[in-house]
Amino acid sequence: MLISNLYTIKSSALIDDTLTSVITINPNNNIFDGHFPENPVLPGVVQLQIIKELLEKEFNKSLILTNGANIKYTSIIVPKKDEELQIKIGLTFIEDRIKVNTIINNTNTTFLKFKGTYNYL
């Protein structure tokens, strides 16, 4: 993982062509010291990195994001308030690529909607 101790995977299951994971954010991770000390939020680029890491772990392959066709941040993730997140990744496999349609949410809020493509390294 690029960011150690930022999150823990509580569960992860691949059913048909959907990977659904539940993670817990560590609100005491030092990433929040700089983003932002008085009002910490989970950076958008880190959310994309978490998606990549979940895919790499599931498929045991290194990936690179080659296309972010549609990225919508619909709400801010506040680590002390939004510690548990569900990440649902719809998958389409095309040769050496994985197309994803992803939603990050919790019980009450959708935080991210993302469509993109990853290539195998």
SVG drawing of the C-alpha trace seen along z (x, -y; Angstrom):
<svg xmlns="http://www.w3.org/2000/svg" viewBox="-29 -25 33 39">
<polyline fill="none" stroke="black" stroke-width="0.4" points="0.0,0.0 1.2,-3.5 -0.2,-5.0 0.6,-2.8 -1.9,-2.6 -4.5,-4.8 -7.1,-2.2 -8.0,1.4 -10.0,3.7 -12.9,5.1 -14.3,7.2 -13.9,7.7 -15.9,9.9 -15.9,10.4 -19.3,11.5 -19.9,11.8 -18.3,8.6 -18.5,6.4 -15.9,6.0 -17.4,4.8 -15.1,3.8 -15.7,2.2 -12.8,0.2 -12.2,-1.6 -10.3,-4.9 -7.7,-5.6 -8.5,-9.2 -5.1,-9.5 -3.0,-8.9 -0.4,-11.6 -1.8,-12.4 -4.5,-14.4 -1.9,-16.6 -1.4,-18.3 -4.8,-17.9 -6.0,-19.9 -4.9,-20.2 -7.9,-22.1 -10.5,-20.3 -9.1,-17.0 -10.6,-15.5 -9.6,-12.5 -7.9,-13.8 -9.6,-12.9 -6.4,-11.5 -6.1,-9.2 -9.6,-7.9 -8.5,-7.0 -5.3,-5.3 -7.5,-3.2 -9.5,-2.0 -6.4,-1.0 -4.9,0.8 -8.2,2.8 -8.1,3.9 -4.4,4.8 -5.0,6.8 -7.9,8.7 -6.3,9.6 -2.7,9.8 -1.5,7.6 0.1,4.2 -2.1,1.6 -1.8,-1.9 -4.7,-4.3 -4.7,-5.2 -8.1,-6.9 -10.3,-8.8 -13.3,-9.3 -15.6,-10.6 -14.7,-11.5 -17.3,-13.2 -16.6,-14.1 -20.1,-14.5 -19.2,-15.0 -16.2,-15.4 -15.0,-12.4 -14.3,-13.6 -12.2,-10.9 -13.5,-11.2 -17.1,-11.2 -16.9,-8.9 -14.6,-6.2 -16.3,-3.2 -16.7,-3.3 -18.2,-1.0 -16.4,-0.8 -18.3,0.9 -16.4,1.4 -18.2,2.7 -15.7,4.4 -15.4,5.0 -12.3,6.9 -11.0,6.1 -7.7,7.7 -5.0,6.1 -7.4,3.5 -10.0,3.3 -12.8,0.7 -14.3,-0.3 -17.5,-2.0 -17.0,-2.8 -19.0,-4.3 -17.6,-5.2 -20.3,-5.7 -21.5,-5.0 -25.0,-4.4 -26.1,-8.0 -23.8,-9.6 -22.2,-9.0 -18.7,-10.5 -17.3,-9.6 -18.6,-8.3 -15.7,-7.3 -15.5,-5.6 -12.0,-4.8 -9.6,-2.3 -6.6,-0.6 -4.0,1.3 -2.0,4.2 1.7,3.4"/>
</svg>
